[in-house]
Amino acid sequence: MFSSIAPLARHNPFYAPHFQLVQDGVRKRPAEPAEAPATRRGLAAASANEGESGTEGPAEARPEGVRGWACLRCLRHSGLCEYGSLKFYALCGVGGVLSCGLTHTGVVPLDLVKCRMQVDPQKYKSIFNGFSVTINEDGVRGLAKGWAPTFIGYSMQGLCKFGFYEVFKILYGNMLGEENAYLWRTSLYLAASASAEFFADIALAPMEAAKVRIQTQPGYANTLRQALPKMFAEEGIWAFYKGVAPLWMRQIPYTMMKFACFERTVEALYKYVVPKPRSECTKGEQLVVTFVAGYIAGVFCAIVSHPADSVVSVLNKEKGSSASQVLMRLGFRGVWKGLFARIIMIGTLTALQWFIYDSVKVYFRLPRPPPPEMPESLKKKLGLSE
């Protein structure tokens, strides 16, 4: 009866829910959805308590007809804390610190070569040439330049990125209501991740500026302790925040793609690839799905954020330049220098970040909602259930 509408609602990630149901040739608008319950804690708060076996709780433990996103009516407890509680957000922030701080520090050598290719393409012609030149000039230890600001800066960024993402996802989901939260879920992921990254980049900017100076200006400074006072003496506090706007240009599209693509890829993998429901998968199997979805998301992240990344690298190296001036000077081809290295780095980074973040949730037994499913009330409106 409504077979043409149901797939659209399920599969189109940017579907706008303007319903006009058609039955027997007569257009009918559905009744206005009932007001959202005041006790709603957020999106997909339906993860059942996970037992020692590593799988989710049995289906009979859930309220009848309540699964996935339809459990927005419920408050659930899982493990150590309640979904949407302050403790939940704090532990998610800890997961963000570990996932971003450790992974970015681990790829400092590749990041160093990538930055040098962006600011001096004549000298550092390729990834392998960049590694060779760096080792010849600075030795193997030279590949670790900038590790301290990288670890501190990206740990702070991860705290805000993942912690605030959970906050905004729940907040915006409550504002939309259960049915619209399901139908607009991709837009919801995009909005929540963009909001979180806005604050995360403010936390990252000072350390990112110091890192680029250390990595791309030979002789400027070898350590963070040398770089910070020198930068402040030259340009004041502006030295640490002049790159925040380009950071927003780079990181907000990156994070929007990172979270939205990851969420929808996980949903698609469980629906079309994994041969059994998520509730029947062990924690190990679920983490494998997390890693694969994270890598796929990372490839797209690298592409959409690379032009702004090139601008940030050049801007933090030069004094007195603006983002628009750097962009004009680099041109279209210049902003794509080092893309291959960035795809390798960001793809691996994103996969590992999601793997670590999800592992932290497993370790602390935090609520881990299953992929979203259409609410029962919406199924009734679409004629998909009795």
N, C-alpha and C positions, 0 to 999 in steps of 0.2 A: 504493500500500500504506500508506504513512504520509503521504498527501497532506494530511491535516488537521493533522498535527503540524508539518510543515516550514514552512508559512506562519506559524504561530504563533511558531516559533523565530526566523524571519527578521524579522517585522514588528512584534511587540509589544515596545515599548521597555522595559517593566517586567516582562518575563516572568521568572518564577523557574523555574529548570531542574529541576523535579521530574519526571524522565522515567519513564514506564511505557509502553514500546512494546507495541503490541497486534498480534499476528500470528495469523491463523487462530483468532480468538476467545480466545487464551490470552495473559494478561498476562505480560510478561517484563521484568525489570529489566535494563538494560544492564550490561555488566561495568564494574567500577570503572576510571576512567581511570588510565592509567599515570602514575607520578610524573613531574612536570615536569622537563625537563632542567635541569641546574644552570647551564648556560651561557645560559639565556634572558635576554635583555637587556630585553624589555619588549613592550608592545603594538604590534602591527602594524609590527614593525621590518623590514618587507618592501620598503621603497621601494628600487627599483633605482637604480643610478647614473644621474643625469640627464646626457644629452649636451648638446652645444652647440645642438642643434636645439630645445631647450626641452621635449622630451618624455621620458618615462621610458624606461629601457633596454628592449631587446627581450625578449619573453616567453621566448625560448629561452635567455636568459642566466640565468634563474632556475632553481632546482632543480625537477624535474618535480613537479607537484601542489602547489607551494608558492606561494601568493599571499595577499595581504592578511594577515589575522590568523593564518593557518596558518603564517606564517614566524616564529612565536615561537621556533621551534627554532634559528633562524639568527642569527648576528651579521653585520650588514651594514655596509659602509663606503660613505659617499656624500660626495663632495666633500672638504671639509676635515677632517671629524672623524667619528668613529663614533657611531652612534645610542646614546644613553644614557651617553656619556662626560662627564667633567667639562667639557670644552670645549664639548660640545653644550649642556649646561645653561647654561653661561655666556653663550653666544651667543643662546640663547633668552631669557635675562634681558635682554640688550641689546635684543633685539626688543621685549620688554615695556616697557622704559624709553622707547623711541622711540614705540611705539604709544599708550601711556597718557599720557605727559608731553606730547607734541605735540598730541594730539587734545583733551585736557581744557583745555589752555591756549588752544587755538583757539576754544573755545566759552565762554570766560569771560564775555563780555557776556550771553549767554543764561542762563548759570548764575547770574549776579548778579541778574538780573531774577526768575528762578525763586525764589531764596532770599528775596528781598524780598517776593514775593507770599506766600510761606509764613509769614513772620514778621509782616507788616503788610498783610493782605489789604484793609483799608479804604482804604489809600493807594494800593496797587498792585493795581488791580482786574483787569487782564488783561495779557497779554504786551505788546501794543502800547501800552497805557496805562503799563505799567511802564517801557518804553524811553523814552517821551515824558517822564515825570516825572523819570527819572534824567538825561536829557540837559539838561532845563531847569534842574535843580539843580546838576549837577556838570560839565556839558559832555560832549562826546564822550569825553574822556579818562577821565571817571568810569566808563565802561563797562568799562575795563580794570582796575578795582580788584580786587586779590587775585590778579593773574596770577602773582606770584612764588611764594607758597605753593602755588598750584595746580600749577605746573610741577614744583617740588621734590617735593611730596607725592605726586603721581600718578606721577611717574617712579619713586620708591621703591616705590610700590604695584605698578606694572607689572613692575618687576624681580622682586618676590616672587611676584606673581600668575602670570605666565607661566612663570617659571623653576621655581617649586615645583610648578606643575601638571604639567609634564613629569616631574618627579621622582616625584610621588605616583602619576601614571598608570602609570608603569613599575613602581613598587614594588608597588602594589595588584594590578596585572595579574599580576606574578610570583607573588604570594600566592594568587591565585585559580586560576591554571593556564590553559592555552590555551583549553580548551573553555568553562569558566565565564567567562573574560574576554570571550569573544564573546557568550555568552548574557546575561550581566549587564552588558553594556557601558554602558548608560545609567546604571545604578547606580554603575558604576566612574567614569564622567565626573563624576557628582554628588559622590561621595566625594572624588575627587582635587581638584576645584575648591574644595570647601568647606574642605579641609585647607589648600590654598594661600592662600585668602583670609583665613583666620584670622591668618596671619603677616603678610600684606600690609596688613591694617588696622592692626596695631600700628605699622607703618612710616608709615602715612598719617595717623594720628590727630593728631599735633601740628600738622602743616601745615593739616589740615582745620579744626581749631579756630581757628587764626589767620586763615584765609581767611574763615570765616563772620563773625568779629568785624569784620574790615575791610570786608566787603561789606554787613553788615546793621546796624551801629551807626554812624550818622553822627557824625563828629568823634572817634571812638575812636582810629583810626590810619589813616594813608594808605598806609603801606608795611609790609613784613614786619619791617624793622629797628625800627620804632616799636612794632609790636604785641607781639613776643616778650617784651621786657623788661617791658612794662606788664602783660601777662598773668601772668608769673611773679611780679611784685611783689604782685599782687592775690590770687592763689590758689595760688601755688607750682606744683610739677610737676603737681598735679592738674588745673590748667587745661588742660593739653595732652592728658590721657588720660581725662578724665571722659566724653568722647563715644565712647570705644572700644566700649563695649557696644552703644549704638545703631548704631554703625558696623557691628558684626558683624550686627546685626538687618537692616540695610539691604544691606550688601555681600555677605554670604554667600549669601542667596537670589538676589541679582542675579547673582553669579558662577556659582552652580550652574546657573541658567537660561542664562547666557551661554555656558558651555562645553558643557553637555549638549544644549541646543537647537541650537547651532551644529554640533556633531559629527553629530547625527542629521539636521539639515537638509541638510548637505553630502552625507551618505550618500543621502538621498532624492532630491536634485537629480540626482546622477549616475545614480541608478537609474531615475528616472521622467521627468526633464526633459531633461537633456543627451543629445543623440542619439548619442553615441559614448562609449566607455570613457574613464576618466580618463587611462589610459596613452597614449591617442591625442590628447589635448588638449594644446595648447601651454601654456606657462607663463602667457601672457596670458589665455587662456581659463580656466585654473584659477583665476587671481586674480579674474576676474569672478564665478565661482561663489562664491569666498570672500566677496566683497563682498555679494552677494545674501543668502547664508546669514547673514552677520553682521548685516545690517539686520533680517531676520526675527527673529533671536534678540534683537536690541536692543529691539524693541517689547515683547516679553514680559518682558524684564529690567526695563524702566521700570515696568511695571504691578506686578510682584511686590515691587519694592523701594521704591515711592514712599511708603507710609505711614511707614516708618522714616526715609526721607530728610527728611520733614517734621519728625519729632521731633528729628532731629540738628540741623536748621537752627535751630529754636527753642531747643533746649537749649544750643547753643554761644553763643547771643545773651544768654541770661539767666544770672545768677549764682545759685548755691544751689538750682537746680531739679534734679529727678531725671527720668529718662526716663518713669517711670510717671505722675508728676504732669503732665508736658507732654502725654502721651497722653490722660489723662483730661480735661484742659482743652480740647484740640483737638476731641475727639469724632470720630465716624465721618466726617462731612462735611469737617471741618477738615483731616484728614490727607490728603485727596485734592486739596487746593488745588494748582494749578500742575501737574496731571498732564499736560495737553496739551503744555505747554512741555517737560516732562521726556521725553515720548515722542519729540518731535522731536529733542531734544538727545541722548538715549541711543541712539535708533535710528541716528542719523548717527554718533555716537561709536563705537558697537560695530562698525558696518560698517567704518569707517575703521581702527579698531584691528586687526581681523582682517586687513584688507587690508595694512596696514603690517607687521604681524607676519609674515604669510606672505611678503611681499616681502623682508623681512630674511632669512628662511630661503632664499629663492631666491638672493639676492645672495651669501650666504655658502656656498651649495650645501650646506645642511644636509639631512639625511634628512627627507623629507616622505612619510610612509606613505600609501598609497592607502586608500580606504574599506574598512572591515573586511569580510571574507568568511568564510563558515562553514568551520572547519577540516575537512580531509579525514577525520580520525578521527570527527568528529561526523556528517559526511555518511554514513559507513559505518554508524554506529549507527542513523541514521534511515532507512537503506535508500535513500539518494539517490545512492549511487555503488556501483560494483561492487567 
